[in-house]
């Protein structure tokens, strides 16, 4: 999810990159849907749940007025 107020978030319990005062800090805490890493940690970054990013690249599309933007009609979460 791209949250304009705070920055990109790949699930609230996976990877969060806040774009505020912290600058380039990324956080990860894997929730109960994820298996623990071999060393028993529950973060994408190993034993540290916060890391300082060296670089952050953002890719986005450029669309003409009225042009269809792919996946805009996708449901972020649905149970059928």
Chimera marker file (.cmm) of the C-alpha trace (Angstrom):
<marker_set name="trace">
<marker id="1" x="0.000" y="0.000" z="0.000" r="1" g="1" b="0" radius="0.5"/>
<marker id="2" x="1.196" y="3.504" z="-0.665" r="1" g="1" b="0" radius="0.5"/>
<marker id="3" x="0.113" y="5.674" z="2.229" r="1" g="1" b="0" radius="0.5"/>
<marker id="4" x="0.609" y="9.337" z="1.255" r="1" g="1" b="0" radius="0.5"/>
<marker id="5" x="0.765" y="10.423" z="4.896" r="1" g="1" b="0" radius="0.5"/>
<marker id="6" x="3.443" y="7.943" z="5.939" r="1" g="1" b="0" radius="0.5"/>
<marker id="7" x="5.036" y="6.067" z="3.021" r="1" g="1" b="0" radius="0.5"/>
<marker id="8" x="4.923" y="2.614" z="1.438" r="1" g="1" b="0" radius="0.5"/>
<marker id="9" x="3.828" y="-0.372" z="3.489" r="1" g="1" b="0" radius="0.5"/>
<marker id="10" x="3.960" y="-3.993" z="2.373" r="1" g="1" b="0" radius="0.5"/>
<marker id="11" x="1.481" y="-5.332" z="4.907" r="1" g="1" b="0" radius="0.5"/>
<marker id="12" x="1.428" y="-3.862" z="8.411" r="1" g="1" b="0" radius="0.5"/>
<marker id="13" x="3.435" y="-6.820" z="9.666" r="1" g="1" b="0" radius="0.5"/>
<marker id="14" x="6.015" y="-7.256" z="6.891" r="1" g="1" b="0" radius="0.5"/>
<marker id="15" x="7.863" y="-4.165" z="5.633" r="1" g="1" b="0" radius="0.5"/>
<marker id="16" x="7.186" y="-0.503" z="6.383" r="1" g="1" b="0" radius="0.5"/>
<marker id="17" x="9.226" y="2.427" z="5.054" r="1" g="1" b="0" radius="0.5"/>
<marker id="18" x="8.069" y="5.609" z="6.799" r="1" g="1" b="0" radius="0.5"/>
<marker id="19" x="8.969" y="8.772" z="4.903" r="1" g="1" b="0" radius="0.5"/>
<marker id="20" x="8.931" y="11.188" z="7.816" r="1" g="1" b="0" radius="0.5"/>
<marker id="21" x="11.472" y="12.499" z="10.294" r="1" g="1" b="0" radius="0.5"/>
<marker id="22" x="13.335" y="9.184" z="10.495" r="1" g="1" b="0" radius="0.5"/>
<marker id="23" x="14.658" y="9.689" z="6.984" r="1" g="1" b="0" radius="0.5"/>
<marker id="24" x="15.774" y="6.397" z="5.541" r="1" g="1" b="0" radius="0.5"/>
<marker id="25" x="14.774" y="3.918" z="8.209" r="1" g="1" b="0" radius="0.5"/>
<marker id="26" x="12.877" y="0.772" z="7.243" r="1" g="1" b="0" radius="0.5"/>
<marker id="27" x="11.112" y="-1.515" z="9.736" r="1" g="1" b="0" radius="0.5"/>
<marker id="28" x="10.134" y="-5.143" z="9.517" r="1" g="1" b="0" radius="0.5"/>
<marker id="29" x="8.298" y="-7.381" z="11.951" r="1" g="1" b="0" radius="0.5"/>
<marker id="30" x="6.878" y="-10.530" z="10.458" r="1" g="1" b="0" radius="0.5"/>
<marker id="31" x="3.524" y="-11.483" z="11.934" r="1" g="1" b="0" radius="0.5"/>
<marker id="32" x="1.890" y="-14.839" z="12.494" r="1" g="1" b="0" radius="0.5"/>
<marker id="33" x="1.269" y="-15.412" z="8.764" r="1" g="1" b="0" radius="0.5"/>
<marker id="34" x="5.022" y="-15.706" z="8.209" r="1" g="1" b="0" radius="0.5"/>
<marker id="35" x="7.374" y="-18.507" z="9.189" r="1" g="1" b="0" radius="0.5"/>
<marker id="36" x="10.296" y="-17.601" z="11.455" r="1" g="1" b="0" radius="0.5"/>
<marker id="37" x="13.742" y="-17.386" z="9.877" r="1" g="1" b="0" radius="0.5"/>
<marker id="38" x="16.189" y="-20.252" z="10.523" r="1" g="1" b="0" radius="0.5"/>
<marker id="39" x="17.788" y="-18.315" z="13.406" r="1" g="1" b="0" radius="0.5"/>
<marker id="40" x="14.356" y="-17.804" z="15.026" r="1" g="1" b="0" radius="0.5"/>
<marker id="41" x="14.012" y="-14.097" z="14.226" r="1" g="1" b="0" radius="0.5"/>
<marker id="42" x="10.821" y="-12.561" z="12.856" r="1" g="1" b="0" radius="0.5"/>
<marker id="43" x="12.222" y="-9.698" z="10.748" r="1" g="1" b="0" radius="0.5"/>
<marker id="44" x="13.297" y="-9.460" z="7.113" r="1" g="1" b="0" radius="0.5"/>
<marker id="45" x="16.452" y="-7.834" z="8.438" r="1" g="1" b="0" radius="0.5"/>
<marker id="46" x="17.490" y="-10.605" z="10.817" r="1" g="1" b="0" radius="0.5"/>
<marker id="47" x="17.923" y="-9.784" z="14.488" r="1" g="1" b="0" radius="0.5"/>
<marker id="48" x="17.434" y="-6.038" z="13.893" r="1" g="1" b="0" radius="0.5"/>
<marker id="49" x="13.909" y="-4.964" z="13.098" r="1" g="1" b="0" radius="0.5"/>
<marker id="50" x="15.068" y="-1.492" z="11.930" r="1" g="1" b="0" radius="0.5"/>
<marker id="51" x="17.702" y="-0.749" z="9.290" r="1" g="1" b="0" radius="0.5"/>
<marker id="52" x="19.142" y="2.389" z="7.733" r="1" g="1" b="0" radius="0.5"/>
<marker id="53" x="18.516" y="2.387" z="3.962" r="1" g="1" b="0" radius="0.5"/>
<marker id="54" x="21.409" y="3.255" z="1.663" r="1" g="1" b="0" radius="0.5"/>
<marker id="55" x="19.108" y="3.993" z="-1.242" r="1" g="1" b="0" radius="0.5"/>
<marker id="56" x="15.391" y="4.162" z="-1.977" r="1" g="1" b="0" radius="0.5"/>
<marker id="57" x="14.138" y="4.043" z="-5.556" r="1" g="1" b="0" radius="0.5"/>
<marker id="58" x="10.550" y="4.760" z="-6.508" r="1" g="1" b="0" radius="0.5"/>
<marker id="59" x="9.114" y="3.622" z="-9.839" r="1" g="1" b="0" radius="0.5"/>
<marker id="60" x="5.815" y="4.913" z="-11.134" r="1" g="1" b="0" radius="0.5"/>
<marker id="61" x="3.863" y="4.959" z="-14.351" r="1" g="1" b="0" radius="0.5"/>
<marker id="62" x="2.972" y="7.956" z="-16.470" r="1" g="1" b="0" radius="0.5"/>
<marker id="63" x="-0.533" y="7.843" z="-17.898" r="1" g="1" b="0" radius="0.5"/>
<marker id="64" x="-2.438" y="10.192" z="-20.169" r="1" g="1" b="0" radius="0.5"/>
<marker id="65" x="-5.672" y="11.803" z="-19.006" r="1" g="1" b="0" radius="0.5"/>
<marker id="66" x="-8.410" y="9.164" z="-19.166" r="1" g="1" b="0" radius="0.5"/>
<marker id="67" x="-5.995" y="6.297" z="-19.907" r="1" g="1" b="0" radius="0.5"/>
<marker id="68" x="-6.679" y="3.048" z="-18.038" r="1" g="1" b="0" radius="0.5"/>
<marker id="69" x="-4.257" y="2.471" z="-15.177" r="1" g="1" b="0" radius="0.5"/>
<marker id="70" x="-3.622" y="-1.256" z="-14.628" r="1" g="1" b="0" radius="0.5"/>
<marker id="71" x="-4.765" y="-2.814" z="-11.342" r="1" g="1" b="0" radius="0.5"/>
<marker id="72" x="-6.784" y="0.223" z="-10.218" r="1" g="1" b="0" radius="0.5"/>
<marker id="73" x="-9.826" y="-2.038" z="-10.065" r="1" g="1" b="0" radius="0.5"/>
<marker id="74" x="-8.066" y="-4.744" z="-8.032" r="1" g="1" b="0" radius="0.5"/>
<marker id="75" x="-9.467" y="-5.595" z="-4.630" r="1" g="1" b="0" radius="0.5"/>
<marker id="76" x="-6.691" y="-5.366" z="-2.024" r="1" g="1" b="0" radius="0.5"/>
<marker id="77" x="-8.278" y="-8.049" z="0.148" r="1" g="1" b="0" radius="0.5"/>
<marker id="78" x="-11.307" y="-10.161" z="-0.593" r="1" g="1" b="0" radius="0.5"/>
<marker id="79" x="-12.753" y="-13.379" z="0.743" r="1" g="1" b="0" radius="0.5"/>
<marker id="80" x="-14.933" y="-15.286" z="-1.671" r="1" g="1" b="0" radius="0.5"/>
<link id1="1" id2="2" r="1" g="1" b="0" radius="0.2"/>
<link id1="2" id2="3" r="1" g="1" b="0" radius="0.2"/>
<link id1="3" id2="4" r="1" g="1" b="0" radius="0.2"/>
<link id1="4" id2="5" r="1" g="1" b="0" radius="0.2"/>
<link id1="5" id2="6" r="1" g="1" b="0" radius="0.2"/>
<link id1="6" id2="7" r="1" g="1" b="0" radius="0.2"/>
<link id1="7" id2="8" r="1" g="1" b="0" radius="0.2"/>
<link id1="8" id2="9" r="1" g="1" b="0" radius="0.2"/>
<link id1="9" id2="10" r="1" g="1" b="0" radius="0.2"/>
<link id1="10" id2="11" r="1" g="1" b="0" radius="0.2"/>
<link id1="11" id2="12" r="1" g="1" b="0" radius="0.2"/>
<link id1="12" id2="13" r="1" g="1" b="0" radius="0.2"/>
<link id1="13" id2="14" r="1" g="1" b="0" radius="0.2"/>
<link id1="14" id2="15" r="1" g="1" b="0" radius="0.2"/>
<link id1="15" id2="16" r="1" g="1" b="0" radius="0.2"/>
<link id1="16" id2="17" r="1" g="1" b="0" radius="0.2"/>
<link id1="17" id2="18" r="1" g="1" b="0" radius="0.2"/>
<link id1="18" id2="19" r="1" g="1" b="0" radius="0.2"/>
<link id1="19" id2="20" r="1" g="1" b="0" radius="0.2"/>
<link id1="20" id2="21" r="1" g="1" b="0" radius="0.2"/>
<link id1="21" id2="22" r="1" g="1" b="0" radius="0.2"/>
<link id1="22" id2="23" r="1" g="1" b="0" radius="0.2"/>
<link id1="23" id2="24" r="1" g="1" b="0" radius="0.2"/>
<link id1="24" id2="25" r="1" g="1" b="0" radius="0.2"/>
<link id1="25" id2="26" r="1" g="1" b="0" radius="0.2"/>
<link id1="26" id2="27" r="1" g="1" b="0" radius="0.2"/>
<link id1="27" id2="28" r="1" g="1" b="0" radius="0.2"/>
<link id1="28" id2="29" r="1" g="1" b="0" radius="0.2"/>
<link id1="29" id2="30" r="1" g="1" b="0" radius="0.2"/>
<link id1="30" id2="31" r="1" g="1" b="0" radius="0.2"/>
<link id1="31" id2="32" r="1" g="1" b="0" radius="0.2"/>
<link id1="32" id2="33" r="1" g="1" b="0" radius="0.2"/>
<link id1="33" id2="34" r="1" g="1" b="0" radius="0.2"/>
<link id1="34" id2="35" r="1" g="1" b="0" radius="0.2"/>
<link id1="35" id2="36" r="1" g="1" b="0" radius="0.2"/>
<link id1="36" id2="37" r="1" g="1" b="0" radius="0.2"/>
<link id1="37" id2="38" r="1" g="1" b="0" radius="0.2"/>
<link id1="38" id2="39" r="1" g="1" b="0" radius="0.2"/>
<link id1="39" id2="40" r="1" g="1" b="0" radius="0.2"/>
<link id1="40" id2="41" r="1" g="1" b="0" radius="0.2"/>
<link id1="41" id2="42" r="1" g="1" b="0" radius="0.2"/>
<link id1="42" id2="43" r="1" g="1" b="0" radius="0.2"/>
<link id1="43" id2="44" r="1" g="1" b="0" radius="0.2"/>
<link id1="44" id2="45" r="1" g="1" b="0" radius="0.2"/>
<link id1="45" id2="46" r="1" g="1" b="0" radius="0.2"/>
<link id1="46" id2="47" r="1" g="1" b="0" radius="0.2"/>
<link id1="47" id2="48" r="1" g="1" b="0" radius="0.2"/>
<link id1="48" id2="49" r="1" g="1" b="0" radius="0.2"/>
<link id1="49" id2="50" r="1" g="1" b="0" radius="0.2"/>
<link id1="50" id2="51" r="1" g="1" b="0" radius="0.2"/>
<link id1="51" id2="52" r="1" g="1" b="0" radius="0.2"/>
<link id1="52" id2="53" r="1" g="1" b="0" radius="0.2"/>
<link id1="53" id2="54" r="1" g="1" b="0" radius="0.2"/>
<link id1="54" id2="55" r="1" g="1" b="0" radius="0.2"/>
<link id1="55" id2="56" r="1" g="1" b="0" radius="0.2"/>
<link id1="56" id2="57" r="1" g="1" b="0" radius="0.2"/>
<link id1="57" id2="58" r="1" g="1" b="0" radius="0.2"/>
<link id1="58" id2="59" r="1" g="1" b="0" radius="0.2"/>
<link id1="59" id2="60" r="1" g="1" b="0" radius="0.2"/>
<link id1="60" id2="61" r="1" g="1" b="0" radius="0.2"/>
<link id1="61" id2="62" r="1" g="1" b="0" radius="0.2"/>
<link id1="62" id2="63" r="1" g="1" b="0" radius="0.2"/>
<link id1="63" id2="64" r="1" g="1" b="0" radius="0.2"/>
<link id1="64" id2="65" r="1" g="1" b="0" radius="0.2"/>
<link id1="65" id2="66" r="1" g="1" b="0" radius="0.2"/>
<link id1="66" id2="67" r="1" g="1" b="0" radius="0.2"/>
<link id1="67" id2="68" r="1" g="1" b="0" radius="0.2"/>
<link id1="68" id2="69" r="1" g="1" b="0" radius="0.2"/>
<link id1="69" id2="70" r="1" g="1" b="0" radius="0.2"/>
<link id1="70" id2="71" r="1" g="1" b="0" radius="0.2"/>
<link id1="71" id2="72" r="1" g="1" b="0" radius="0.2"/>
<link id1="72" id2="73" r="1" g="1" b="0" radius="0.2"/>
<link id1="73" id2="74" r="1" g="1" b="0" radius="0.2"/>
<link id1="74" id2="75" r="1" g="1" b="0" radius="0.2"/>
<link id1="75" id2="76" r="1" g="1" b="0" radius="0.2"/>
<link id1="76" id2="77" r="1" g="1" b="0" radius="0.2"/>
<link id1="77" id2="78" r="1" g="1" b="0" radius="0.2"/>
<link id1="78" id2="79" r="1" g="1" b="0" radius="0.2"/>
<link id1="79" id2="80" r="1" g="1" b="0" radius="0.2"/>
</marker_set>
